[in-house]
Amino acid sequence: MTIVTKVPDMNAPILYRINVAEAKLGVSRATIYRLAKEGTLELVKIGKRSSGITAASIAAMIEKNKVIR
């Protein structure tokens, strides 16, 4: 039995700034913050006035909401 594991891409971002997360998901800034408050997206404080959304939480949200045809 062969077990295949996915090797993480070291060049792939692990955190997206809010404006990039908006563009990737096609939603507003307010929706990003609402989804973070609900726990759907993971918000990470980078500094006093800046935040980011984890790439893993964006990928998980997309995977969870896929429509299977």
PDB file of N, CA, C and O in Angstrom:
ATOM      1  N   MET A   1       0.837  -1.169   0.000  1.00  0.00           N
ATOM      2  CA  MET A   1       0.000   0.000   0.000  1.00  0.00           C
ATOM      3  C   MET A   1       0.891   1.244   0.000  1.00  0.00           C
ATOM      4  O   MET A   1       1.786   1.368   0.835  1.00  0.00           O
ATOM      5  N   THR A   2       0.646   2.157  -0.931  1.00  0.00           N
ATOM      6  CA  THR A   2       1.431   3.377  -1.027  1.00  0.00           C
ATOM      7  C   THR A   2       0.627   4.542  -0.466  1.00  0.00           C
ATOM      8  O   THR A   2      -0.537   4.739  -0.815  1.00  0.00           O
ATOM      9  N   ILE A   3       1.262   5.298   0.396  1.00  0.00           N
ATOM     10  CA  ILE A   3       0.627   6.478   0.955  1.00  0.00           C
ATOM     11  C   ILE A   3       1.235   7.705   0.287  1.00  0.00           C
ATOM     12  O   ILE A   3       2.451   7.897   0.294  1.00  0.00           O
ATOM     13  N   VAL A   4       0.374   8.523  -0.284  1.00  0.00           N
ATOM     14  CA  VAL A   4       0.833   9.724  -0.971  1.00  0.00           C
ATOM     15  C   VAL A   4       0.494  10.914  -0.090  1.00  0.00           C
ATOM     16  O   VAL A   4      -0.651  11.090   0.327  1.00  0.00           O
ATOM     17  N   THR A   5       1.500  11.723   0.186  1.00  0.00           N
ATOM     18  CA  THR A   5       1.266  12.935   0.959  1.00  0.00           C
ATOM     19  C   THR A   5       1.585  14.136   0.093  1.00  0.00           C
ATOM     20  O   THR A   5       2.502  14.101  -0.728  1.00  0.00           O
ATOM     21  N   LYS A   6       0.833  15.177   0.279  1.00  0.00           N
ATOM     22  CA  LYS A   6       1.036  16.390  -0.497  1.00  0.00           C
ATOM     23  C   LYS A   6       2.140  17.212   0.148  1.00  0.00           C
ATOM     24  O   LYS A   6       2.091  17.512   1.341  1.00  0.00           O
ATOM     25  N   VAL A   7       3.122  17.569  -0.642  1.00  0.00           N
ATOM     26  CA  VAL A   7       4.220  18.402  -0.155  1.00  0.00           C
ATOM     27  C   VAL A   7       3.784  19.856  -0.267  1.00  0.00           C
ATOM     28  O   VAL A   7       3.382  20.295  -1.345  1.00  0.00           O
ATOM     29  N   PRO A   8       3.857  20.616   0.832  1.00  0.00           N
ATOM     30  CA  PRO A   8       3.425  22.010   0.762  1.00  0.00           C
ATOM     31  C   PRO A   8       4.328  22.834  -0.151  1.00  0.00           C
ATOM     32  O   PRO A   8       5.546  22.659  -0.168  1.00  0.00           O
ATOM     33  N   ASP A   9       3.716  23.722  -0.898  1.00  0.00           N
ATOM     34  CA  ASP A   9       4.463  24.622  -1.774  1.00  0.00           C
ATOM     35  C   ASP A   9       5.021  25.746  -0.913  1.00  0.00           C
ATOM     36  O   ASP A   9       4.264  26.545  -0.360  1.00  0.00           O
ATOM     37  N   MET A  10       6.326  25.810  -0.801  1.00  0.00           N
ATOM     38  CA  MET A  10       6.962  26.800   0.065  1.00  0.00           C
ATOM     39  C   MET A  10       6.821  28.221  -0.475  1.00  0.00           C
ATOM     40  O   MET A  10       7.069  29.180   0.256  1.00  0.00           O
ATOM     41  N   ASN A  11       6.427  28.375  -1.739  1.00  0.00           N
ATOM     42  CA  ASN A  11       6.236  29.701  -2.313  1.00  0.00           C
ATOM     43  C   ASN A  11       4.788  30.176  -2.203  1.00  0.00           C
ATOM     44  O   ASN A  11       4.493  31.338  -2.482  1.00  0.00           O
ATOM     45  N   ALA A  12       3.895  29.291  -1.803  1.00  0.00           N
ATOM     46  CA  ALA A  12       2.487  29.652  -1.675  1.00  0.00           C
ATOM     47  C   ALA A  12       2.290  30.477  -0.404  1.00  0.00           C
ATOM     48  O   ALA A  12       2.864  30.161   0.639  1.00  0.00           O
ATOM     49  N   PRO A  13       1.484  31.526  -0.490  1.00  0.00           N
ATOM     50  CA  PRO A  13       1.251  32.342   0.708  1.00  0.00           C
ATOM     51  C   PRO A  13       0.456  31.572   1.754  1.00  0.00           C
ATOM     52  O   PRO A  13      -0.401  30.754   1.421  1.00  0.00           O
ATOM     53  N   ILE A  14       0.749  31.841   3.019  1.00  0.00           N
ATOM     54  CA  ILE A  14      -0.020  31.218   4.094  1.00  0.00           C
ATOM     55  C   ILE A  14      -1.016  32.206   4.685  1.00  0.00           C
ATOM     56  O   ILE A  14      -1.895  31.832   5.461  1.00  0.00           O
ATOM     57  N   LEU A  15      -0.866  33.481   4.305  1.00  0.00           N
ATOM     58  CA  LEU A  15      -1.734  34.534   4.817  1.00  0.00           C
ATOM     59  C   LEU A  15      -2.020  35.527   3.707  1.00  0.00           C
ATOM     60  O   LEU A  15      -1.117  35.937   2.978  1.00  0.00           O
ATOM     61  N   TYR A  16      -3.277  35.910   3.582  1.00  0.00           N
ATOM     62  CA  TYR A  16      -3.673  36.907   2.589  1.00  0.00           C
ATOM     63  C   TYR A  16      -4.143  38.161   3.299  1.00  0.00           C
ATOM     64  O   TYR A  16      -4.891  38.077   4.273  1.00  0.00           O
ATOM     65  N   ARG A  17      -3.718  39.318   2.828  1.00  0.00           N
ATOM     66  CA  ARG A  17      -4.236  40.575   3.353  1.00  0.00           C
ATOM     67  C   ARG A  17      -5.724  40.631   3.026  1.00  0.00           C
ATOM     68  O   ARG A  17      -6.195  39.926   2.134  1.00  0.00           O
ATOM     69  N   ILE A  18      -6.448  41.458   3.736  1.00  0.00           N
ATOM     70  CA  ILE A  18      -7.907  41.522   3.614  1.00  0.00           C
ATOM     71  C   ILE A  18      -8.339  41.804   2.173  1.00  0.00           C
ATOM     72  O   ILE A  18      -9.259  41.164   1.663  1.00  0.00           O
ATOM     73  N   ASN A  19      -7.674  42.765   1.518  1.00  0.00           N
ATOM     74  CA  ASN A  19      -8.075  43.114   0.149  1.00  0.00           C
ATOM     75  C   ASN A  19      -7.856  41.952  -0.825  1.00  0.00           C
ATOM     76  O   ASN A  19      -8.620  41.797  -1.777  1.00  0.00           O
ATOM     77  N   VAL A  20      -6.844  41.151  -0.602  1.00  0.00           N
ATOM     78  CA  VAL A  20      -6.591  39.991  -1.464  1.00  0.00           C
ATOM     79  C   VAL A  20      -7.644  38.909  -1.201  1.00  0.00           C
ATOM     80  O   VAL A  20      -8.137  38.273  -2.133  1.00  0.00           O
ATOM     81  N   ALA A  21      -7.979  38.708   0.068  1.00  0.00           N
ATOM     82  CA  ALA A  21      -9.026  37.731   0.414  1.00  0.00           C
ATOM     83  C   ALA A  21     -10.358  38.137  -0.204  1.00  0.00           C
ATOM     84  O   ALA A  21     -11.107  37.284  -0.682  1.00  0.00           O
ATOM     85  N   GLU A  22     -10.660  39.443  -0.198  1.00  0.00           N
ATOM     86  CA  GLU A  22     -11.879  39.948  -0.842  1.00  0.00           C
ATOM     87  C   GLU A  22     -11.909  39.550  -2.314  1.00  0.00           C
ATOM     88  O   GLU A  22     -12.904  39.026  -2.815  1.00  0.00           O
ATOM     89  N   ALA A  23     -10.792  39.813  -2.995  1.00  0.00           N
ATOM     90  CA  ALA A  23     -10.707  39.529  -4.432  1.00  0.00           C
ATOM     91  C   ALA A  23     -10.800  38.030  -4.710  1.00  0.00           C
ATOM     92  O   ALA A  23     -11.469  37.617  -5.657  1.00  0.00           O
ATOM     93  N   LYS A  24     -10.143  37.222  -3.903  1.00  0.00           N
ATOM     94  CA  LYS A  24     -10.163  35.770  -4.121  1.00  0.00           C
ATOM     95  C   LYS A  24     -11.567  35.195  -3.961  1.00  0.00           C
ATOM     96  O   LYS A  24     -11.966  34.299  -4.705  1.00  0.00           O
ATOM     97  N   LEU A  25     -12.314  35.715  -2.985  1.00  0.00           N
ATOM     98  CA  LEU A  25     -13.652  35.186  -2.714  1.00  0.00           C
ATOM     99  C   LEU A  25     -14.758  35.957  -3.421  1.00  0.00           C
ATOM    100  O   LEU A  25     -15.891  35.482  -3.499  1.00  0.00           O
ATOM    101  N   GLY A  26     -14.443  37.133  -3.931  1.00  0.00           N
ATOM    102  CA  GLY A  26     -15.448  37.930  -4.628  1.00  0.00           C
ATOM    103  C   GLY A  26     -16.502  38.497  -3.695  1.00  0.00           C
ATOM    104  O   GLY A  26     -17.671  38.612  -4.062  1.00  0.00           O
ATOM    105  N   VAL A  27     -16.086  38.849  -2.489  1.00  0.00           N
ATOM    106  CA  VAL A  27     -17.004  39.405  -1.496  1.00  0.00           C
ATOM    107  C   VAL A  27     -16.461  40.736  -0.985  1.00  0.00           C
ATOM    108  O   VAL A  27     -15.330  41.117  -1.285  1.00  0.00           O
ATOM    109  N   SER A  28     -17.282  41.431  -0.214  1.00  0.00           N
ATOM    110  CA  SER A  28     -16.883  42.734   0.315  1.00  0.00           C
ATOM    111  C   SER A  28     -16.008  42.590   1.559  1.00  0.00           C
ATOM    112  O   SER A  28     -15.914  41.518   2.159  1.00  0.00           O
ATOM    113  N   ARG A  29     -15.375  43.696   1.924  1.00  0.00           N
ATOM    114  CA  ARG A  29     -14.560  43.768   3.128  1.00  0.00           C
ATOM    115  C   ARG A  29     -15.412  43.420   4.362  1.00  0.00           C
ATOM    116  O   ARG A  29     -14.977  42.682   5.246  1.00  0.00           O
ATOM    117  N   ALA A  30     -16.626  43.964   4.397  1.00  0.00           N
ATOM    118  CA  ALA A  30     -17.526  43.691   5.523  1.00  0.00           C
ATOM    119  C   ALA A  30     -17.834  42.195   5.627  1.00  0.00           C
ATOM    120  O   ALA A  30     -17.907  41.652   6.730  1.00  0.00           O
ATOM    121  N   THR A  31     -18.013  41.536   4.497  1.00  0.00           N
ATOM    122  CA  THR A  31     -18.301  40.100   4.494  1.00  0.00           C
ATOM    123  C   THR A  31     -17.106  39.312   5.007  1.00  0.00           C
ATOM    124  O   THR A  31     -17.277  38.334   5.735  1.00  0.00           O
ATOM    125  N   ILE A  32     -15.902  39.725   4.637  1.00  0.00           N
ATOM    126  CA  ILE A  32     -14.690  39.057   5.151  1.00  0.00           C
ATOM    127  C   ILE A  32     -14.680  39.117   6.680  1.00  0.00           C
ATOM    128  O   ILE A  32     -14.466  38.101   7.342  1.00  0.00           O
ATOM    129  N   TYR A  33     -14.911  40.305   7.236  1.00  0.00           N
ATOM    130  CA  TYR A  33     -14.908  40.451   8.689  1.00  0.00           C
ATOM    131  C   TYR A  33     -16.072  39.701   9.340  1.00  0.00           C
ATOM    132  O   TYR A  33     -15.916  39.165  10.437  1.00  0.00           O
ATOM    133  N   ARG A  34     -17.222  39.656   8.691  1.00  0.00           N
ATOM    134  CA  ARG A  34     -18.362  38.898   9.225  1.00  0.00           C
ATOM    135  C   ARG A  34     -18.044  37.407   9.262  1.00  0.00           C
ATOM    136  O   ARG A  34     -18.320  36.728  10.250  1.00  0.00           O
ATOM    137  N   LEU A  35     -17.453  36.902   8.161  1.00  0.00           N
ATOM    138  CA  LEU A  35     -17.085  35.489   8.105  1.00  0.00           C
ATOM    139  C   LEU A  35     -16.025  35.159   9.158  1.00  0.00           C
ATOM    140  O   LEU A  35     -16.037  34.069   9.730  1.00  0.00           O
ATOM    141  N   ALA A  36     -15.117  36.090   9.413  1.00  0.00           N
ATOM    142  CA  ALA A  36     -14.107  35.887  10.448  1.00  0.00           C
ATOM    143  C   ALA A  36     -14.765  35.860  11.831  1.00  0.00           C
ATOM    144  O   ALA A  36     -14.413  35.036  12.675  1.00  0.00           O
ATOM    145  N   LYS A  37     -15.719  36.763  12.055  1.00  0.00           N
ATOM    146  CA  LYS A  37     -16.425  36.812  13.338  1.00  0.00           C
ATOM    147  C   LYS A  37     -17.222  35.532  13.581  1.00  0.00           C
ATOM    148  O   LYS A  37     -17.314  35.050  14.710  1.00  0.00           O
ATOM    149  N   GLU A  38     -17.801  34.984  12.499  1.00  0.00           N
ATOM    150  CA  GLU A  38     -18.565  33.735  12.598  1.00  0.00           C
ATOM    151  C   GLU A  38     -17.670  32.515  12.772  1.00  0.00           C
ATOM    152  O   GLU A  38     -18.144  31.451  13.169  1.00  0.00           O
ATOM    153  N   GLY A  39     -16.379  32.659  12.477  1.00  0.00           N
ATOM    154  CA  GLY A  39     -15.452  31.542  12.599  1.00  0.00           C
ATOM    155  C   GLY A  39     -15.230  30.779  11.308  1.00  0.00           C
ATOM    156  O   GLY A  39     -14.514  29.778  11.296  1.00  0.00           O
ATOM    157  N   THR A  40     -15.840  31.241  10.214  1.00  0.00           N
ATOM    158  CA  THR A  40     -15.662  30.580   8.921  1.00  0.00           C
ATOM    159  C   THR A  40     -14.274  30.846   8.363  1.00  0.00           C
ATOM    160  O   THR A  40     -13.644  29.953   7.797  1.00  0.00           O
ATOM    161  N   LEU A  41     -13.795  32.079   8.524  1.00  0.00           N
ATOM    162  CA  LEU A  41     -12.442  32.450   8.109  1.00  0.00           C
ATOM    163  C   LEU A  41     -11.616  32.752   9.354  1.00  0.00           C
ATOM    164  O   LEU A  41     -12.143  33.217  10.365  1.00  0.00           O
ATOM    165  N   GLU A  42     -10.324  32.484   9.271  1.00  0.00           N
ATOM    166  CA  GLU A  42      -9.435  32.710  10.403  1.00  0.00           C
ATOM    167  C   GLU A  42      -8.678  34.018  10.200  1.00  0.00           C
ATOM    168  O   GLU A  42      -7.888  34.157   9.267  1.00  0.00           O
ATOM    169  N   LEU A  43      -8.934  34.968  11.086  1.00  0.00           N
ATOM    170  CA  LEU A  43      -8.312  36.288  11.037  1.00  0.00           C
ATOM    171  C   LEU A  43      -7.071  36.293  11.922  1.00  0.00           C
ATOM    172  O   LEU A  43      -7.101  35.814  13.056  1.00  0.00           O
ATOM    173  N   VAL A  44      -5.980  36.839  11.389  1.00  0.00           N
ATOM    174  CA  VAL A  44      -4.735  36.931  12.137  1.00  0.00           C
ATOM    175  C   VAL A  44      -4.311  38.390  12.169  1.00  0.00           C
ATOM    176  O   VAL A  44      -4.198  39.034  11.126  1.00  0.00           O
ATOM    177  N   LYS A  45      -4.078  38.910  13.364  1.00  0.00           N
ATOM    178  CA  LYS A  45      -3.591  40.277  13.493  1.00  0.00           C
ATOM    179  C   LYS A  45      -2.096  40.287  13.165  1.00  0.00           C
ATOM    180  O   LYS A  45      -1.318  39.514  13.724  1.00  0.00           O
ATOM    181  N   ILE A  46      -1.711  41.186  12.239  1.00  0.00           N
ATOM    182  CA  ILE A  46      -0.314  41.297  11.836  1.00  0.00           C
ATOM    183  C   ILE A  46       0.362  42.422  12.620  1.00  0.00           C
ATOM    184  O   ILE A  46       1.538  42.326  12.971  1.00  0.00           O
ATOM    185  N   GLY A  47      -0.373  43.460  12.884  1.00  0.00           N
ATOM    186  CA  GLY A  47       0.126  44.596  13.642  1.00  0.00           C
ATOM    187  C   GLY A  47      -1.055  45.294  14.285  1.00  0.00           C
ATOM    188  O   GLY A  47      -2.151  44.739  14.365  1.00  0.00           O
ATOM    189  N   LYS A  48      -0.821  46.523  14.746  1.00  0.00           N
ATOM    190  CA  LYS A  48      -1.909  47.258  15.384  1.00  0.00           C
ATOM    191  C   LYS A  48      -3.060  47.538  14.434  1.00  0.00           C
ATOM    192  O   LYS A  48      -4.224  47.493  14.831  1.00  0.00           O
ATOM    193  N   ARG A  49      -2.735  47.828  13.175  1.00  0.00           N
ATOM    194  CA  ARG A  49      -3.767  48.236  12.227  1.00  0.00           C
ATOM    195  C   ARG A  49      -3.875  47.344  11.000  1.00  0.00           C
ATOM    196  O   ARG A  49      -4.498  47.733  10.012  1.00  0.00           O
ATOM    197  N   SER A  50      -3.291  46.174  11.042  1.00  0.00           N
ATOM    198  CA  SER A  50      -3.368  45.312   9.870  1.00  0.00           C
ATOM    199  C   SER A  50      -3.699  43.876  10.272  1.00  0.00           C
ATOM    200  O   SER A  50      -3.328  43.395  11.342  1.00  0.00           O
ATOM    201  N   SER A  51      -4.407  43.225   9.371  1.00  0.00           N
ATOM    202  CA  SER A  51      -4.849  41.848   9.603  1.00  0.00           C
ATOM    203  C   SER A  51      -4.705  41.045   8.328  1.00  0.00           C
ATOM    204  O   SER A  51      -4.536  41.604   7.244  1.00  0.00           O
ATOM    205  N   GLY A  52      -4.772  39.758   8.461  1.00  0.00           N
ATOM    206  CA  GLY A  52      -4.751  38.872   7.315  1.00  0.00           C
ATOM    207  C   GLY A  52      -5.686  37.695   7.560  1.00  0.00           C
ATOM    208  O   GLY A  52      -6.100  37.428   8.688  1.00  0.00           O
ATOM    209  N   ILE A  53      -5.999  37.014   6.493  1.00  0.00           N
ATOM    210  CA  ILE A  53      -6.836  35.815   6.549  1.00  0.00           C
ATOM    211  C   ILE A  53      -5.969  34.637   6.120  1.00  0.00           C
ATOM    212  O   ILE A  53      -5.259  34.725   5.119  1.00  0.00           O
ATOM    213  N   THR A  54      -6.018  33.544   6.861  1.00  0.00           N
ATOM    214  CA  THR A  54      -5.169  32.407   6.515  1.00  0.00           C
ATOM    215  C   THR A  54      -5.629  31.775   5.205  1.00  0.00           C
ATOM    216  O   THR A  54      -6.823  31.659   4.930  1.00  0.00           O
ATOM    217  N   ALA A  55      -4.654  31.376   4.415  1.00  0.00           N
ATOM    218  CA  ALA A  55      -4.943  30.705   3.141  1.00  0.00           C
ATOM    219  C   ALA A  55      -5.676  29.399   3.397  1.00  0.00           C
ATOM    220  O   ALA A  55      -6.544  29.007   2.616  1.00  0.00           O
ATOM    221  N   ALA A  56      -5.329  28.722   4.490  1.00  0.00           N
ATOM    222  CA  ALA A  56      -5.976  27.448   4.819  1.00  0.00           C
ATOM    223  C   ALA A  56      -7.464  27.632   5.088  1.00  0.00           C
ATOM    224  O   ALA A  56      -8.274  26.797   4.685  1.00  0.00           O
ATOM    225  N   SER A  57      -7.836  28.732   5.774  1.00  0.00           N
ATOM    226  CA  SER A  57      -9.256  28.936   6.057  1.00  0.00           C
ATOM    227  C   SER A  57     -10.029  29.310   4.798  1.00  0.00           C
ATOM    228  O   SER A  57     -11.201  28.959   4.668  1.00  0.00           O
ATOM    229  N   ILE A  58      -9.383  30.020   3.867  1.00  0.00           N
ATOM    230  CA  ILE A  58     -10.030  30.329   2.586  1.00  0.00           C
ATOM    231  C   ILE A  58     -10.241  29.041   1.800  1.00  0.00           C
ATOM    232  O   ILE A  58     -11.321  28.806   1.259  1.00  0.00           O
ATOM    233  N   ALA A  59      -9.199  28.204   1.741  1.00  0.00           N
ATOM    234  CA  ALA A  59      -9.305  26.932   1.013  1.00  0.00           C
ATOM    235  C   ALA A  59     -10.369  26.036   1.638  1.00  0.00           C
ATOM    236  O   ALA A  59     -11.122  25.375   0.922  1.00  0.00           O
ATOM    237  N   ALA A  60     -10.436  26.008   2.973  1.00  0.00           N
ATOM    238  CA  ALA A  60     -11.431  25.180   3.661  1.00  0.00           C
ATOM    239  C   ALA A  60     -12.843  25.677   3.370  1.00  0.00           C
ATOM    240  O   ALA A  60     -13.758  24.877   3.174  1.00  0.00           O
ATOM    241  N   MET A  61     -13.019  26.992   3.342  1.00  0.00           N
ATOM    242  CA  MET A  61     -14.341  27.541   3.049  1.00  0.00           C
ATOM    243  C   MET A  61     -14.779  27.188   1.635  1.00  0.00           C
ATOM    244  O   MET A  61     -15.929  26.810   1.408  1.00  0.00           O
ATOM    245  N   ILE A  62     -13.863  27.312   0.694  1.00  0.00           N
ATOM    246  CA  ILE A  62     -14.175  26.978  -0.704  1.00  0.00           C
ATOM    247  C   ILE A  62     -14.533  25.498  -0.817  1.00  0.00           C
ATOM    248  O   ILE A  62     -15.517  25.138  -1.463  1.00  0.00           O
ATOM    249  N   GLU A  63     -13.732  24.650  -0.188  1.00  0.00           N
ATOM    250  CA  GLU A  63     -13.967  23.206  -0.247  1.00  0.00           C
ATOM    251  C   GLU A  63     -15.313  22.846   0.385  1.00  0.00           C
ATOM    252  O   GLU A  63     -16.045  22.012  -0.148  1.00  0.00           O
ATOM    253  N   LYS A  64     -15.639  23.466   1.508  1.00  0.00           N
ATOM    254  CA  LYS A  64     -16.881  23.184   2.209  1.00  0.00           C
ATOM    255  C   LYS A  64     -18.099  23.602   1.396  1.00  0.00           C
ATOM    256  O   LYS A  64     -19.144  22.957   1.470  1.00  0.00           O
ATOM    257  N   ASN A  65     -17.976  24.672   0.623  1.00  0.00           N
ATOM    258  CA  ASN A  65     -19.118  25.224  -0.104  1.00  0.00           C
ATOM    259  C   ASN A  65     -19.176  24.812  -1.566  1.00  0.00           C
ATOM    260  O   ASN A  65     -19.969  25.364  -2.328  1.00  0.00           O
ATOM    261  N   LYS A  66     -18.350  23.850  -1.973  1.00  0.00           N
ATOM    262  CA  LYS A  66     -18.385  23.371  -3.361  1.00  0.00           C
ATOM    263  C   LYS A  66     -19.733  22.744  -3.669  1.00  0.00           C
ATOM    264  O   LYS A  66     -20.329  22.057  -2.839  1.00  0.00           O
ATOM    265  N   VAL A  67     -20.194  22.998  -4.876  1.00  0.00           N
ATOM    266  CA  VAL A  67     -21.428  22.371  -5.343  1.00  0.00           C
ATOM    267  C   VAL A  67     -21.030  21.184  -6.207  1.00  0.00           C
ATOM    268  O   VAL A  67     -20.322  21.338  -7.202  1.00  0.00           O
ATOM    269  N   ILE A  68     -21.483  20.020  -5.827  1.00  0.00           N
ATOM    270  CA  ILE A  68     -21.159  18.812  -6.579  1.00  0.00           C
ATOM    271  C   ILE A  68     -22.263  18.569  -7.600  1.00  0.00           C
ATOM    272  O   ILE A  68     -23.442  18.497  -7.256  1.00  0.00           O
ATOM    273  N   ARG A  69     -21.869  18.447  -8.831  1.00  0.00           N
ATOM    274  CA  ARG A  69     -22.837  18.240  -9.922  1.00  0.00           C
ATOM    275  C   ARG A  69     -22.755  16.851 -10.447  1.00  0.00           C
ATOM    276  O   ARG A  69     -23.492  16.494 -11.366  1.00  0.00           O
TER     277      ARG A  69
END
